[in-house]
């Protein structure tokens, strides 16, 4: 039973992933609504500002650890790096769709890993 000092697992998961969801959502929305004439480096600079604000809020509220900041930075670098690499050759909408699929696949992998780690999934023997 959770006490007043221990957050429930759902609350702690929402707290831990809210910054990442905000960064990913803002990046995908920016790719969908940005015009083709917009310089991608300007877009990246705007998102870097958002990342700095999110990290500041996470640290300011006492939720931010080096692990949280690291996850935010890796998510942002992966999204912006992929966009900058593919943005010149492909449609930004195509890039956004690819990123959504990749993020969904990574999140499913994390979800499955957590289920197996917690022992909530029975691992079947492949010889049967």
Secondary structure as UniProt FT lines:
FT   TURN            4..5
FT   HELIX           9..33
FT   TURN            36..37
FT   HELIX           40..60
FT   TURN            61..62
FT   HELIX           66..86
FT   TURN            87..89
FT   HELIX           92..117
FT   TURN            118..119
FT   TURN            126..127
//
